[in-house]
Amino acid sequence: MIIPVYYNEQNLKPLYADIKEKIIDVIDYDYEIVMVDDGSKDASYAVMQELAAIDAHIRIYRLSRNFGSHAAILCGLDHCSGDCAVIKAADLQEPTEMILQMVKSWQEGNNVVLAVRKDREESRRQKQFADLYYTLVRKTALQTMPAHGFDVYLIDRKVIEVLSRLDEKNSALTGQILWSGFQTGYVEYTRKMREIGTSRWTLKKKIKLVMDTLFSFFHFTGHFGGNRRCIFLFLGAAIWAIFTLIAKLVGSIPVSGWTTLFIFNLFSFGIVMLTLGILGEYLWRTFDASRGRPPYIIEREGEEKRNTCTPGEKNDEEGSRECGQRKRMPEGINQEATERPGSYCGEFYWFYWGGWNRIHAFP
């Protein structure tokens, strides 16, 4: 479970108590809680240290400054070690027990499980802004975006690896998850009114999220110069010039010299729009290449079976290891490699369009 923290010193202890009651004391498999302090100036990190001292399953990180919730989530994804990860806010506005439904949906074969808002106990202004944003995204960029959006979601390990490889700056993490196209399940819930603390989700941050989403996934902004509109404008200018010339020849335009000047302006306008169309297409292709998104994503390879056995039963794939008992390994060491006799854990660097990456190799 990954929890981004930003000015949540009053929420953290009630949050952990809620998670312990509704998740930890109920589940029969291993868990891990990764808390990332996104540059809070209050006592949030001190409270995180107290919780980590109580529960050895809690791992805490602190960013040097406020990078944004999406950056904090990425930090958590890069340092988590589970087979799947659930992203949950620290404000206690989402029911914690729905995580159990999300895990069940994941066990049924969904690589992504979205907690979709059925309703929200918030002000009308907040509802209107949120609905406007999600409607705009659905109509112009990501048609798979739920009508009322989502903030809480579960993603499989393979999805986590894809998000790490994308390495995009100023992008929306929720948009990247939808863009990846993995098999998705849905769980509905009602977002509660915040009872503890005040929200730091300012209008400036909301506007930045809108811009990041549109510029990352809204094709109209990139293709405006190269799409058919510029061609239509060029053709329209040419047709208008022909009609103007015909009107002059039949004597409908009595003013001398006006027709020549008008046709010249139309011709110049058409050339400018056609040139902008060509430049816009080149700019779009350059921008698309700079994002470093992979040309394809493999969701399944061959016969793949997800472990859904009950506690006490043996896992067919791993034989000697019981279901739900995953031994915690040091950071950076792959679990599967250490369980194979005579295996060796090494690391090397590989290059893709986003830059250099370090990964572990297992012969």
C-alpha positions as YAML, in Angstrom:
chain: A
units: angstrom
residues:
- id: 1
  name: MET
  ca: [0.00, 0.00, 0.00]
- id: 2
  name: ILE
  ca: [1.46, 3.35, -1.07]
- id: 3
  name: ILE
  ca: [0.40, 6.49, 0.78]
- id: 4
  name: PRO
  ca: [1.62, 9.95, -0.35]
- id: 5
  name: VAL
  ca: [1.77, 12.29, 2.62]
- id: 6
  name: TYR
  ca: [1.57, 16.09, 2.53]
- id: 7
  name: TYR
  ca: [0.71, 18.03, 5.71]
- id: 8
  name: ASN
  ca: [-1.11, 15.04, 7.21]
- id: 9
  name: GLU
  ca: [0.33, 14.88, 10.74]
- id: 10
  name: GLN
  ca: [-3.16, 14.74, 12.26]
- id: 11
  name: ASN
  ca: [-4.39, 12.06, 9.84]
- id: 12
  name: LEU
  ca: [-1.61, 9.48, 9.98]
- id: 13
  name: LYS
  ca: [-2.33, 7.79, 13.32]
- id: 14
  name: PRO
  ca: [-6.11, 7.54, 12.69]
- id: 15
  name: LEU
  ca: [-5.27, 6.32, 9.18]
- id: 16
  name: TYR
  ca: [-3.01, 3.55, 10.45]
- id: 17
  name: ALA
  ca: [-5.60, 2.55, 13.07]
- id: 18
  name: ASP
  ca: [-8.23, 2.36, 10.34]
- id: 19
  name: ILE
  ca: [-5.94, 0.29, 8.07]
- id: 20
  name: LYS
  ca: [-5.02, -2.06, 10.93]
- id: 21
  name: GLU
  ca: [-8.64, -2.65, 11.87]
- id: 22
  name: LYS
  ca: [-10.05, -3.11, 8.37]
- id: 23
  name: ILE
  ca: [-7.09, -4.58, 6.46]
- id: 24
  name: ILE
  ca: [-4.15, -5.83, 8.51]
- id: 25
  name: ASP
  ca: [-6.23, -7.73, 11.09]
- id: 26
  name: VAL
  ca: [-8.38, -9.25, 8.35]
- id: 27
  name: ILE
  ca: [-5.99, -10.38, 5.61]
- id: 28
  name: ASP
  ca: [-4.07, -13.65, 5.70]
- id: 29
  name: TYR
  ca: [-1.19, -12.66, 3.39]
- id: 30
  name: ASP
  ca: [1.87, -10.47, 3.75]
- id: 31
  name: TYR
  ca: [1.57, -6.70, 3.42]
- id: 32
  name: GLU
  ca: [3.75, -3.63, 3.11]
- id: 33
  name: ILE
  ca: [2.96, 0.04, 3.69]
- id: 34
  name: VAL
  ca: [5.12, 2.62, 1.91]
- id: 35
  name: MET
  ca: [4.65, 6.21, 3.11]
- id: 36
  name: VAL
  ca: [6.25, 9.04, 1.15]
- id: 37
  name: ASP
  ca: [6.43, 12.52, 2.69]
- id: 38
  name: ASP
  ca: [6.16, 14.97, -0.20]
- id: 39
  name: GLY
  ca: [8.11, 17.81, 1.44]
- id: 40
  name: SER
  ca: [5.72, 18.54, 4.31]
- id: 41
  name: LYS
  ca: [6.79, 21.34, 6.68]
- id: 42
  name: ASP
  ca: [4.76, 20.02, 9.61]
- id: 43
  name: ALA
  ca: [5.43, 16.99, 11.83]
- id: 44
  name: SER
  ca: [4.20, 14.44, 9.27]
- id: 45
  name: TYR
  ca: [7.56, 12.70, 8.94]
- id: 46
  name: ALA
  ca: [8.00, 12.50, 12.73]
- id: 47
  name: VAL
  ca: [4.63, 10.73, 12.97]
- id: 48
  name: MET
  ca: [5.67, 8.43, 10.12]
- id: 49
  name: GLN
  ca: [8.81, 7.52, 12.11]
- id: 50
  name: GLU
  ca: [6.65, 6.65, 15.12]
- id: 51
  name: LEU
  ca: [4.45, 4.38, 13.04]
- id: 52
  name: ALA
  ca: [7.47, 2.71, 11.43]
- id: 53
  name: ALA
  ca: [8.80, 1.95, 14.92]
- id: 54
  name: ILE
  ca: [5.49, 0.29, 15.80]
- id: 55
  name: ASP
  ca: [5.06, -1.75, 12.62]
- id: 56
  name: ALA
  ca: [8.08, -3.25, 10.86]
- id: 57
  name: HIS
  ca: [6.04, -3.56, 7.65]
- id: 58
  name: ILE
  ca: [6.00, 0.25, 7.26]
- id: 59
  name: ARG
  ca: [8.69, 1.82, 5.09]
- id: 60
  name: ILE
  ca: [9.02, 5.60, 5.04]
- id: 61
  name: TYR
  ca: [10.66, 8.06, 2.65]
- id: 62
  name: ARG
  ca: [10.96, 11.83, 2.65]
- id: 63
  name: LEU
  ca: [11.40, 13.93, -0.49]
- id: 64
  name: SER
  ca: [13.68, 16.97, -0.41]
- id: 65
  name: ARG
  ca: [10.81, 19.31, -1.35]
- id: 66
  name: ASN
  ca: [7.24, 19.26, -2.57]
- id: 67
  name: PHE
  ca: [7.36, 17.54, -5.98]
- id: 68
  name: GLY
  ca: [3.63, 16.77, -6.17]
- id: 69
  name: SER
  ca: [1.51, 13.77, -5.28]
- id: 70
  name: HIS
  ca: [2.25, 11.95, -8.55]
- id: 71
  name: ALA
  ca: [6.00, 12.17, -7.95]
- id: 72
  name: ALA
  ca: [5.49, 10.86, -4.40]
- id: 73
  name: ILE
  ca: [3.44, 7.95, -5.74]
- id: 74
  name: LEU
  ca: [6.15, 7.13, -8.28]
- id: 75
  name: CYS
  ca: [8.69, 7.12, -5.46]
- id: 76
  name: GLY
  ca: [6.53, 4.62, -3.60]
- id: 77
  name: LEU
  ca: [6.11, 2.45, -6.68]
- id: 78
  name: ASP
  ca: [9.86, 2.40, -7.26]
- id: 79
  name: HIS
  ca: [10.51, 1.20, -3.71]
- id: 80
  name: CYS
  ca: [7.63, -1.23, -3.10]
- id: 81
  name: SER
  ca: [8.24, -4.97, -3.33]
- id: 82
  name: GLY
  ca: [4.79, -6.57, -3.54]
- id: 83
  name: ASP
  ca: [3.12, -8.37, -6.44]
- id: 84
  name: CYS
  ca: [0.65, -5.48, -6.64]
- id: 85
  name: ALA
  ca: [0.31, -2.02, -5.12]
- id: 86
  name: VAL
  ca: [-2.68, 0.00, -3.92]
- id: 87
  name: ILE
  ca: [-2.45, 3.78, -3.94]
- id: 88
  name: LYS
  ca: [-4.44, 5.38, -1.13]
- id: 89
  name: ALA
  ca: [-4.70, 8.99, 0.02]
- id: 90
  name: ALA
  ca: [-3.91, 9.92, 3.62]
- id: 91
  name: ASP
  ca: [-6.97, 12.15, 4.15]
- id: 92
  name: LEU
  ca: [-9.38, 9.32, 5.19]
- id: 93
  name: GLN
  ca: [-11.93, 10.32, 2.54]
- id: 94
  name: GLU
  ca: [-12.01, 6.86, 0.92]
- id: 95
  name: PRO
  ca: [-13.33, 3.77, 2.74]
- id: 96
  name: THR
  ca: [-10.36, 1.55, 3.56]
- id: 97
  name: GLU
  ca: [-12.33, -1.70, 3.40]
- id: 98
  name: MET
  ca: [-12.81, -1.38, -0.36]
- id: 99
  name: ILE
  ca: [-9.15, -2.37, -0.77]
- id: 100
  name: LEU
  ca: [-10.20, -5.95, -0.01]
- id: 101
  name: GLN
  ca: [-12.61, -5.81, -2.98]
- id: 102
  name: MET
  ca: [-9.84, -4.42, -5.16]
- id: 103
  name: VAL
  ca: [-7.47, -7.24, -4.21]
- id: 104
  name: LYS
  ca: [-10.21, -9.77, -4.97]
- id: 105
  name: SER
  ca: [-10.70, -8.20, -8.41]
- id: 106
  name: TRP
  ca: [-6.93, -8.40, -8.98]
- id: 107
  name: GLN
  ca: [-6.94, -12.08, -8.03]
- id: 108
  name: GLU
  ca: [-9.65, -12.63, -10.66]
- id: 109
  name: GLY
  ca: [-7.19, -11.52, -13.35]
- id: 110
  name: ASN
  ca: [-7.43, -7.72, -13.63]
- id: 111
  name: ASN
  ca: [-4.06, -5.98, -13.87]
- id: 112
  name: VAL
  ca: [-5.59, -2.63, -12.93]
- id: 113
  name: VAL
  ca: [-8.46, -2.06, -10.48]
- id: 114
  name: LEU
  ca: [-9.91, 1.45, -10.27]
- id: 115
  name: ALA
  ca: [-11.91, 2.70, -7.29]
- id: 116
  name: VAL
  ca: [-14.51, 4.79, -9.13]
- id: 117
  name: ARG
  ca: [-16.45, 7.49, -7.33]
- id: 118
  name: LYS
  ca: [-20.17, 6.82, -7.32]
- id: 119
  name: ASP
  ca: [-20.82, 10.06, -5.43]
- id: 120
  name: ARG
  ca: [-18.90, 12.54, -3.32]
- id: 121
  name: GLU
  ca: [-19.87, 14.30, -0.06]
- id: 122
  name: GLU
  ca: [-18.26, 17.59, -1.03]
- id: 123
  name: SER
  ca: [-19.31, 21.09, -2.00]
- id: 124
  name: ARG
  ca: [-21.09, 21.76, -5.27]
- id: 125
  name: ARG
  ca: [-18.17, 23.84, -6.53]
- id: 126
  name: GLN
  ca: [-15.74, 20.95, -6.01]
- id: 127
  name: LYS
  ca: [-18.11, 18.54, -7.74]
- id: 128
  name: GLN
  ca: [-18.59, 20.87, -10.71]
- id: 129
  name: PHE
  ca: [-14.84, 21.41, -11.19]
- id: 130
  name: ALA
  ca: [-14.13, 17.68, -10.96]
- id: 131
  name: ASP
  ca: [-16.96, 16.74, -13.35]
- id: 132
  name: LEU
  ca: [-15.83, 19.40, -15.84]
- id: 133
  name: TYR
  ca: [-12.25, 18.09, -15.76]
- id: 134
  name: TYR
  ca: [-13.20, 14.44, -16.21]
- id: 135
  name: THR
  ca: [-15.73, 15.24, -18.93]
- id: 136
  name: LEU
  ca: [-13.08, 17.23, -20.82]
- id: 137
  name: VAL
  ca: [-10.59, 14.36, -20.51]
- id: 138
  name: ARG
  ca: [-13.17, 11.79, -21.66]
- id: 139
  name: LYS
  ca: [-14.19, 13.83, -24.70]
- id: 140
  name: THR
  ca: [-10.77, 14.92, -25.89]
- id: 141
  name: ALA
  ca: [-8.03, 12.60, -24.61]
- id: 142
  name: LEU
  ca: [-8.82, 9.40, -22.69]
- id: 143
  name: GLN
  ca: [-12.19, 7.89, -23.49]
- id: 144
  name: THR
  ca: [-11.72, 5.18, -20.84]
- id: 145
  name: MET
  ca: [-11.60, 7.75, -18.02]
- id: 146
  name: PRO
  ca: [-14.46, 6.99, -15.55]
- id: 147
  name: ALA
  ca: [-17.22, 9.59, -15.51]
- id: 148
  name: HIS
  ca: [-16.38, 10.80, -11.99]
- id: 149
  name: GLY
  ca: [-12.68, 9.97, -12.11]
- id: 150
  name: PHE
  ca: [-10.55, 8.01, -9.66]
- id: 151
  name: ASP
  ca: [-7.76, 8.62, -7.15]
- id: 152
  name: VAL
  ca: [-7.47, 5.21, -5.50]
- id: 153
  name: TYR
  ca: [-6.32, 2.31, -7.66]
- id: 154
  name: LEU
  ca: [-4.55, -1.04, -7.59]
- id: 155
  name: ILE
  ca: [-1.94, -1.93, -10.19]
- id: 156
  name: ASP
  ca: [-0.12, -5.16, -10.89]
- id: 157
  name: ARG
  ca: [3.68, -5.51, -10.82]
- id: 158
  name: LYS
  ca: [3.86, -5.47, -14.64]
- id: 159
  name: VAL
  ca: [1.96, -2.16, -14.67]
- id: 160
  name: ILE
  ca: [4.37, -0.74, -12.11]
- id: 161
  name: GLU
  ca: [7.28, -1.66, -14.38]
- id: 162
  name: VAL
  ca: [5.62, 0.06, -17.34]
- id: 163
  name: LEU
  ca: [5.07, 3.27, -15.34]
- id: 164
  name: SER
  ca: [8.71, 3.21, -14.23]
- id: 165
  name: ARG
  ca: [9.88, 2.85, -17.84]
- id: 166
  name: LEU
  ca: [7.78, 5.74, -19.11]
- id: 167
  name: ASP
  ca: [9.83, 8.26, -17.10]
- id: 168
  name: GLU
  ca: [7.67, 11.24, -18.18]
- id: 169
  name: LYS
  ca: [7.90, 14.65, -16.59]
- id: 170
  name: ASN
  ca: [4.82, 16.86, -16.15]
- id: 171
  name: SER
  ca: [2.37, 14.09, -16.91]
- id: 172
  name: ALA
  ca: [-0.69, 12.64, -15.16]
- id: 173
  name: LEU
  ca: [-0.08, 9.24, -13.58]
- id: 174
  name: THR
  ca: [-3.76, 8.32, -13.80]
- id: 175
  name: GLY
  ca: [-3.68, 9.09, -17.52]
- id: 176
  name: GLN
  ca: [-0.61, 6.88, -17.99]
- id: 177
  name: ILE
  ca: [-2.42, 3.98, -16.31]
- id: 178
  name: LEU
  ca: [-5.42, 4.34, -18.63]
- id: 179
  name: TRP
  ca: [-3.14, 4.82, -21.65]
- id: 180
  name: SER
  ca: [-1.30, 1.55, -20.91]
- id: 181
  name: GLY
  ca: [-4.53, -0.32, -21.71]
- id: 182
  name: PHE
  ca: [-4.22, -3.23, -19.26]
- id: 183
  name: GLN
  ca: [-7.24, -5.32, -18.30]
- id: 184
  name: THR
  ca: [-9.16, -3.19, -15.81]
- id: 185
  name: GLY
  ca: [-11.70, -3.86, -13.06]
- id: 186
  name: TYR
  ca: [-13.84, -1.35, -11.19]
- id: 187
  name: VAL
  ca: [-14.99, -0.90, -7.60]
- id: 188
  name: GLU
  ca: [-17.49, 1.85, -6.74]
- id: 189
  name: TYR
  ca: [-17.47, 3.95, -3.57]
- id: 190
  name: THR
  ca: [-18.71, 7.26, -2.16]
- id: 191
  name: ARG
  ca: [-16.03, 9.82, -1.35]
- id: 192
  name: LYS
  ca: [-16.52, 11.19, 2.17]
- id: 193
  name: MET
  ca: [-16.20, 14.75, 3.42]
- id: 194
  name: ARG
  ca: [-12.82, 15.49, 4.97]
- id: 195
  name: GLU
  ca: [-13.05, 15.57, 8.76]
- id: 196
  name: ILE
  ca: [-9.42, 16.01, 9.86]
- id: 197
  name: GLY
  ca: [-7.10, 18.73, 8.57]
- id: 198
  name: THR
  ca: [-7.46, 20.93, 5.51]
- id: 199
  name: SER
  ca: [-6.87, 20.08, 1.89]
- id: 200
  name: ARG
  ca: [-3.69, 21.34, 0.20]
- id: 201
  name: TRP
  ca: [-5.15, 20.62, -3.24]
- id: 202
  name: THR
  ca: [-5.11, 24.25, -4.38]
- id: 203
  name: LEU
  ca: [-6.56, 25.79, -7.55]
- id: 204
  name: LYS
  ca: [-3.04, 26.20, -8.92]
- id: 205
  name: LYS
  ca: [-2.38, 22.46, -8.57]
- id: 206
  name: LYS
  ca: [-5.73, 21.63, -10.16]
- id: 207
  name: ILE
  ca: [-4.97, 23.81, -13.17]
- id: 208
  name: LYS
  ca: [-1.53, 22.17, -13.49]
- id: 209
  name: LEU
  ca: [-3.16, 18.73, -13.48]
- id: 210
  name: VAL
  ca: [-5.52, 19.81, -16.28]
- id: 211
  name: MET
  ca: [-2.61, 21.14, -18.34]
- id: 212
  name: ASP
  ca: [-0.44, 18.07, -17.71]
- id: 213
  name: THR
  ca: [-3.25, 15.74, -18.76]
- id: 214
  name: LEU
  ca: [-4.20, 17.67, -21.89]
- id: 215
  name: PHE
  ca: [-0.66, 18.25, -23.12]
- id: 216
  name: SER
  ca: [0.27, 14.61, -22.48]
- id: 217
  name: PHE
  ca: [-2.80, 12.91, -23.96]
- id: 218
  name: PHE
  ca: [-4.83, 15.57, -25.83]
- id: 219
  name: HIS
  ca: [-3.91, 15.10, -29.50]
- id: 220
  name: PHE
  ca: [-5.66, 18.28, -30.64]
- id: 221
  name: THR
  ca: [-3.00, 20.48, -29.01]
- id: 222
  name: GLY
  ca: [-0.21, 18.73, -30.87]
- id: 223
  name: HIS
  ca: [-2.00, 18.10, -34.14]
- id: 224
  name: PHE
  ca: [-3.65, 21.51, -34.47]
- id: 225
  name: GLY
  ca: [-1.13, 22.58, -37.11]
- id: 226
  name: GLY
  ca: [-1.09, 19.25, -38.92]
- id: 227
  name: ASN
  ca: [-4.69, 18.05, -38.77]
- id: 228
  name: ARG
  ca: [-7.34, 18.47, -41.42]
- id: 229
  name: ARG
  ca: [-8.47, 21.87, -40.16]
- id: 230
  name: CYS
  ca: [-5.48, 23.59, -41.73]
- id: 231
  name: ILE
  ca: [-6.13, 21.77, -45.03]
- id: 232
  name: PHE
  ca: [-9.77, 22.85, -44.91]
- id: 233
  name: LEU
  ca: [-8.75, 26.46, -44.28]
- id: 234
  name: PHE
  ca: [-6.35, 26.35, -47.23]
- id: 235
  name: LEU
  ca: [-9.02, 24.88, -49.53]
- id: 236
  name: GLY
  ca: [-11.59, 27.35, -48.21]
- id: 237
  name: ALA
  ca: [-9.32, 30.27, -49.02]
- id: 238
  name: ALA
  ca: [-8.76, 28.92, -52.56]
- id: 239
  name: ILE
  ca: [-12.52, 28.45, -53.18]
- id: 240
  name: TRP
  ca: [-13.28, 31.90, -51.80]
- id: 241
  name: ALA
  ca: [-10.66, 33.40, -54.14]
- id: 242
  name: ILE
  ca: [-12.28, 31.66, -57.15]
- id: 243
  name: PHE
  ca: [-15.73, 32.97, -56.25]
- id: 244
  name: THR
  ca: [-14.32, 36.47, -55.77]
- id: 245
  name: LEU
  ca: [-12.67, 36.33, -59.23]
- id: 246
  name: ILE
  ca: [-15.95, 35.16, -60.83]
- id: 247
  name: ALA
  ca: [-17.84, 37.98, -59.09]
- id: 248
  name: LYS
  ca: [-15.36, 40.50, -60.50]
- id: 249
  name: LEU
  ca: [-15.66, 39.10, -64.03]
- id: 250
  name: VAL
  ca: [-19.47, 39.32, -64.01]
- id: 251
  name: GLY
  ca: [-19.34, 42.89, -62.73]
- id: 252
  name: SER
  ca: [-20.60, 42.33, -59.17]
- id: 253
  name: ILE
  ca: [-17.56, 44.10, -57.66]
- id: 254
  name: PRO
  ca: [-17.37, 47.68, -58.97]
- id: 255
  name: VAL
  ca: [-14.36, 48.79, -56.87]
- id: 256
  name: SER
  ca: [-11.16, 48.79, -58.93]
- id: 257
  name: GLY
  ca: [-8.14, 46.95, -57.45]
- id: 258
  name: TRP
  ca: [-10.06, 45.44, -54.51]
- id: 259
  name: THR
  ca: [-10.37, 41.99, -56.10]
- id: 260
  name: THR
  ca: [-6.64, 41.63, -56.76]
- id: 261
  name: LEU
  ca: [-5.74, 42.65, -53.21]
- id: 262
  name: PHE
  ca: [-8.36, 40.36, -51.68]
- id: 263
  name: ILE
  ca: [-7.29, 37.31, -53.73]
- id: 264
  name: PHE
  ca: [-3.65, 37.97, -52.82]
- id: 265
  name: ASN
  ca: [-4.55, 38.07, -49.11]
- id: 266
  name: LEU
  ca: [-6.51, 34.82, -49.39]
- id: 267
  name: PHE
  ca: [-3.67, 33.13, -51.23]
- id: 268
  name: SER
  ca: [-1.16, 34.28, -48.58]
- id: 269
  name: PHE
  ca: [-3.46, 33.06, -45.79]
- id: 270
  name: GLY
  ca: [-3.75, 29.65, -47.42]
- id: 271
  name: ILE
  ca: [0.03, 29.30, -47.82]
- id: 272
  name: VAL
  ca: [0.57, 30.28, -44.16]
- id: 273
  name: MET
  ca: [-1.97, 27.71, -42.91]
- id: 274
  name: LEU
  ca: [-0.51, 24.95, -45.09]
- id: 275
  name: THR
  ca: [2.99, 25.75, -43.78]
- id: 276
  name: LEU
  ca: [1.76, 25.75, -40.17]
- id: 277
  name: GLY
  ca: [0.18, 22.38, -40.82]
- id: 278
  name: ILE
  ca: [3.49, 20.89, -41.96]
- id: 279
  name: LEU
  ca: [5.45, 22.47, -39.06]
- id: 280
  name: GLY
  ca: [2.81, 21.36, -36.57]
- id: 281
  name: GLU
  ca: [3.07, 17.75, -37.73]
- id: 282
  name: TYR
  ca: [6.86, 17.81, -37.33]
- id: 283
  name: LEU
  ca: [6.55, 19.37, -33.85]
- id: 284
  name: TRP
  ca: [4.02, 16.74, -32.81]
- id: 285
  name: ARG
  ca: [6.24, 13.89, -33.96]
- id: 286
  name: THR
  ca: [9.23, 15.41, -32.12]
- id: 287
  name: PHE
  ca: [7.21, 15.82, -28.94]
- id: 288
  name: ASP
  ca: [5.84, 12.27, -29.19]
- id: 289
  name: ALA
  ca: [9.35, 10.84, -29.62]
- id: 290
  name: SER
  ca: [10.71, 12.85, -26.68]
- id: 291
  name: ARG
  ca: [8.23, 11.29, -24.25]
- id: 292
  name: GLY
  ca: [9.91, 7.91, -24.64]
- id: 293
  name: ARG
  ca: [6.72, 5.83, -24.44]
- id: 294
  name: PRO
  ca: [7.26, 2.19, -25.45]
- id: 295
  name: PRO
  ca: [5.92, 1.24, -28.89]
- id: 296
  name: TYR
  ca: [4.06, -1.73, -27.38]
- id: 297
  name: ILE
  ca: [3.20, -3.29, -24.02]
- id: 298
  name: ILE
  ca: [2.85, -7.04, -23.41]
- id: 299
  name: GLU
  ca: [0.00, -7.84, -21.04]
- id: 300
  name: ARG
  ca: [0.29, -11.64, -21.08]
- id: 301
  name: GLU
  ca: [2.93, -14.06, -22.34]
- id: 302
  name: GLY
  ca: [2.00, -17.70, -22.90]
- id: 303
  name: GLU
  ca: [-0.01, -19.49, -20.24]
- id: 304
  name: GLU
  ca: [-0.09, -17.31, -17.17]
- id: 305
  name: LYS
  ca: [-1.72, -18.34, -13.89]
- id: 306
  name: ARG
  ca: [-2.19, -15.95, -10.99]
- id: 307
  name: ASN
  ca: [-1.74, -17.29, -7.49]
- id: 308
  name: THR
  ca: [-5.16, -17.36, -5.82]
- id: 309
  name: CYS
  ca: [-4.71, -20.32, -3.45]
- id: 310
  name: THR
  ca: [-5.91, -20.11, 0.12]
- id: 311
  name: PRO
  ca: [-3.52, -19.97, 3.10]
- id: 312
  name: GLY
  ca: [-1.99, -23.31, 3.93]
- id: 313
  name: GLU
  ca: [-2.20, -24.60, 0.34]
- id: 314
  name: LYS
  ca: [0.92, -25.04, -1.73]
- id: 315
  name: ASN
  ca: [1.49, -22.82, -4.67]
- id: 316
  name: ASP
  ca: [1.65, -24.96, -7.83]
- id: 317
  name: GLU
  ca: [4.24, -22.75, -9.46]
- id: 318
  name: GLU
  ca: [6.59, -22.42, -6.51]
- id: 319
  name: GLY
  ca: [6.04, -25.80, -4.84]
- id: 320
  name: SER
  ca: [7.81, -25.35, -1.58]
- id: 321
  name: ARG
  ca: [6.50, -21.92, -0.69]
- id: 322
  name: GLU
  ca: [3.11, -21.56, 0.96]
- id: 323
  name: CYS
  ca: [0.55, -19.15, -0.45]
- id: 324
  name: GLY
  ca: [0.70, -15.65, 1.01]
- id: 325
  name: GLN
  ca: [4.05, -16.18, 2.73]
- id: 326
  name: ARG
  ca: [6.44, -13.95, 0.84]
- id: 327
  name: LYS
  ca: [9.75, -13.47, 2.55]
- id: 328
  name: ARG
  ca: [10.94, -9.87, 2.67]
- id: 329
  name: MET
  ca: [14.22, -9.39, 0.86]
- id: 330
  name: PRO
  ca: [16.70, -6.49, 1.01]
- id: 331
  name: GLU
  ca: [15.93, -3.59, -1.27]
- id: 332
  name: GLY
  ca: [17.01, -4.17, -4.86]
- id: 333
  name: ILE
  ca: [17.17, -8.00, -4.59]
- id: 334
  name: ASN
  ca: [14.66, -9.98, -6.61]
- id: 335
  name: GLN
  ca: [12.62, -12.48, -4.57]
- id: 336
  name: GLU
  ca: [12.36, -15.18, -7.25]
- id: 337
  name: ALA
  ca: [16.10, -15.20, -7.97]
- id: 338
  name: THR
  ca: [17.04, -15.82, -4.35]
- id: 339
  name: GLU
  ca: [14.72, -18.84, -4.16]
- id: 340
  name: ARG
  ca: [16.33, -20.68, -7.08]
- id: 341
  name: PRO
  ca: [19.32, -22.81, -6.06]
- id: 342
  name: GLY
  ca: [22.60, -21.67, -7.54]
- id: 343
  name: SER
  ca: [21.13, -18.43, -8.95]
- id: 344
  name: TYR
  ca: [23.18, -15.28, -9.12]
- id: 345
  name: CYS
  ca: [21.88, -11.75, -8.77]
- id: 346
  name: GLY
  ca: [23.70, -9.25, -10.93]
- id: 347
  name: GLU
  ca: [22.82, -5.89, -12.43]
- id: 348
  name: PHE
  ca: [23.48, -4.10, -15.65]
- id: 349
  name: TYR
  ca: [22.36, -0.98, -17.46]
- id: 350
  name: TRP
  ca: [20.16, -0.79, -20.51]
- id: 351
  name: PHE
  ca: [19.12, 2.09, -22.68]
- id: 352
  name: TYR
  ca: [15.70, 3.02, -23.99]
- id: 353
  name: TRP
  ca: [14.26, 6.25, -25.37]
- id: 354
  name: GLY
  ca: [13.66, 7.71, -21.89]
- id: 355
  name: GLY
  ca: [17.29, 7.31, -20.78]
- id: 356
  name: TRP
  ca: [19.51, 4.87, -18.91]
- id: 357
  name: ASN
  ca: [18.03, 2.43, -16.43]
- id: 358
  name: ARG
  ca: [19.57, -0.07, -14.03]
- id: 359
  name: ILE
  ca: [17.91, -3.45, -13.73]
- id: 360
  name: HIS
  ca: [18.77, -6.76, -12.10]
- id: 361
  name: ALA
  ca: [19.69, -9.76, -14.22]
- id: 362
  name: PHE
  ca: [19.23, -13.39, -13.31]
- id: 363
  name: PRO
  ca: [20.73, -16.17, -15.47]
...
